[in-house]
Every structure is written in structure tokens, then in C-alpha cells.
Amino acid sequence: MAEAVDREQVSARWLPDAEQPTALRAARRRLADAMRRTITLLLEVDAPVEELAAAAAGLEAFNERLDGLPHRHRLVGYAETATAGRPDALFDSSPVTGAANPLAPPLVLRREGAAVRGTATFGSAYEGPPGHVHGGVIAAAFDELLGMAQTLSGQRGMTGTLTVRYRRPTPLGRRLDFAAHVDRVEGRKIFVSGTLHADDVLCAESDGVFVAVDFARLERLAADQP
């Protein structure tokens, strides 16, 4: 079994329990929402060259402005659910669930008793088959979903294996419902399964095996990165 999480220890990459001012957090989320909208519009709008050039110039100027500000070297909260050790942590930076990360749809997850449930609506930026969500994006969503579910075992872990079975094409632009739970625990291995529905239609299901690791090992992994 993994060692108990030391809440006083600060990760080399993340600040797990740091408090971020409410106004700052709201501003980051608002900006991320605006950036998601820009990404969608870029894919969907038939804009003339001059409009695209003007938008690019404005964005380049804004990027220069941001680049001149102090840079953070650590993230507040966690960048993924599986290694947090609990489902109620801050995941604003996650590429899947991060409300402050414009790469994220985002997938919104919540704990309901012994299960984790979630919702997401994927737009044009996530298209694979015409009108449907890219299979790799679905796999990433399951990895995050099952990763949060495995924390209900009381451990934090990393993905060992992830199997996705695609039952039906998953539609873009519609609310999707996710659910996952822990099936069993065998030593350091946590077995988890989940489903993805569009209305009452099962679009995909997944099984994963997560391997429990202690916090000190995660520290070492982060410290080895440049």
C-alpha cells in the first residue's frame, strides 16, 4: 500500500494545497473560456485573410504583454487527478479538467458516493470522424475520469494500463455523461472501470489499472525533469 500523503510537503512541480485568490482564479478561468471560444471560432468561421491577420496581430501583441510578466515555475494545484490522492483537489491546470487551461474542454468531474461522475461537451477542436469526437480525446477523458475514481481507494497512483472500447461514435456539441468506480484493489494495483453515454446511448467504456506510488517517488520524478 502507498505511504500516507504528507500534506505539508510541497511538490517540485505543483503546489498541492496552496490557496489562490478567488478573483485571480476567476480571471484565469474567464481568460481560458475566451481562448476556447477563439479556438472554436478559428475552426468554424469562414473569415477573410485580413480579419485573420488582424486577429493574429492582436494575439501576438497580447502574448508579448503576458511574456513580460513574471513567470511561475510551479502550478497551483495538480495537473491531473490520479496523483492528487483525493477527488476534491484543485485541477485548474489539467489539460482535461482544467477550468483555467484552454486546452481542456473541460471535463467536469464530481464525486457521488463511491463513484465519480462527469459531464463534458466537445466542440470542433476535438473532432475526429465527421461530427464526432476524436478517439484519442475520449481516451484522455477516460484516463482522467478513471484516475479520479481510483483516488477513492485512498491511494494515489499512475496509469498502468488503459483499455477503451468504442461502442458508438461519440457526437460533438452534445452533453456527454461519464461515470466510473473502483472495481477492486490488489496490493498496489487499483482496478477501475467507466462508461461514456450520450443521452441513453453507450458510446464507449473503459477499464484501467492504476499502480499506487508514494508521494516521495512523485517528487523524485518531478525533480528529474528539466
Residue pairs with C-beta under 8 A, 6 or more apart in sequence:
1 155
1 187
1 188
1 212
2 155
2 156
2 157
2 188
2 212
2 213
2 214
3 214
3 215
3 216
5 85
5 156
5 215
6 215
7 16
7 17
9 215
9 219
10 16
11 74
11 218
11 219
11 222
12 74
12 219
12 222
12 223
13 74
13 75
13 79
13 222
13 225
14 74
14 75
14 76
14 77
14 78
14 79
14 222
15 74
15 75
15 76
15 77
16 77
16 78
16 84
16 89
18 76
18 77
20 76
20 77
20 90
20 92
25 92
25 100
28 92
28 100
29 92
29 99
29 100
31 100
31 102
32 98
32 99
32 100
32 101
32 102
32 104
35 102
36 102
36 123
36 125
38 55
38 59
39 102
39 125
40 123
40 124
40 125
43 124
43 125
44 124
47 55
75 93
76 90
76 92
76 93
77 89
77 90
77 91
77 92
77 93
78 84
78 89
78 90
78 91
78 93
78 94
79 91
79 93
79 94
79 95
79 98
80 91
80 94
80 96
80 144
80 147
81 87
81 89
81 91
81 94
81 97
81 109
81 144
81 147
81 148
81 151
82 143
82 144
82 146
82 147
82 148
82 150
82 151
82 156
82 157
82 158
82 159
82 210
83 147
83 156
83 157
83 158
83 213
83 218
84 91
84 148
84 151
84 156
85 151
85 155
85 156
85 215
86 151
87 109
87 110
87 111
87 116
87 148
87 151
87 152
88 111
91 97
91 98
92 98
92 99
92 100
92 101
93 100
93 101
94 101
94 104
94 106
94 144
95 101
95 103
95 104
95 140
96 104
96 105
96 106
96 107
96 140
96 141
96 143
96 144
97 104
97 106
97 107
97 108
97 109
97 144
98 104
98 106
99 106
105 120
105 121
105 122
105 123
105 126
105 141
106 120
107 118
107 119
107 120
107 141
107 144
107 145
107 178
108 118
108 119
108 120
109 116
109 117
109 118
109 144
109 145
109 148
109 178
110 116
110 117
110 118
111 148
111 152
114 152
114 181
114 182
115 149
115 152
115 179
115 180
115 181
116 145
116 148
116 149
116 152
116 178
116 179
116 180
116 181
116 194
117 177
117 178
117 179
118 145
118 177
118 178
118 179
119 175
119 176
119 177
119 178
120 141
120 175
120 176
120 178
121 173
121 174
121 175
121 176
122 133
122 137
122 170
122 172
122 173
122 176
123 172
123 173
124 172
126 133
126 134
126 137
126 172
127 133
127 134
127 172
128 134
128 135
128 136
128 137
129 169
131 169
131 171
131 172
132 169
132 170
132 171
132 172
133 169
133 170
133 171
133 172
133 176
135 164
135 166
138 164
138 166
138 170
138 196
138 203
138 204
139 162
139 164
139 206
141 178
141 196
142 162
142 164
142 178
142 180
142 194
142 196
142 204
142 206
142 208
143 159
143 162
143 208
145 178
145 180
145 194
145 206
146 159
146 162
146 180
146 192
146 193
146 194
146 206
146 208
146 210
147 157
147 159
147 208
147 210
148 180
149 180
149 181
149 182
149 192
149 194
150 157
150 182
150 190
150 192
150 208
150 210
152 181
152 182
153 182
153 185
153 190
153 212
155 185
155 188
155 190
155 212
156 212
156 213
156 215
156 218
157 188
157 190
157 210
157 211
157 212
157 213
158 210
158 211
158 213
159 208
159 209
159 210
159 211
160 189
160 208
160 209
160 210
160 211
161 208
161 209
162 206
162 207
162 208
163 206
163 207
163 208
164 204
164 205
164 206
165 204
165 205
165 206
166 203
166 204
167 202
167 203
167 204
167 205
168 198
168 201
168 202
168 203
168 204
169 203
170 176
170 196
170 198
170 203
170 204
171 198
171 203
174 198
174 199
175 198
176 196
176 197
176 198
176 203
177 196
177 197
177 198
178 194
178 195
178 196
178 197
179 194
179 195
179 197
180 192
180 193
180 194
180 195
180 206
181 192
181 193
181 194
182 190
182 191
182 192
183 191
183 192
183 193
184 191
185 191
188 211
188 212
188 213
189 209
189 210
189 211
189 212
190 209
190 210
190 211
190 212
191 207
191 208
191 209
192 207
192 208
192 209
192 210
193 205
193 206
193 207
193 208
194 205
194 206
194 208
195 202
195 204
195 205
195 206
196 202
196 203
196 204
196 205
196 206
197 203
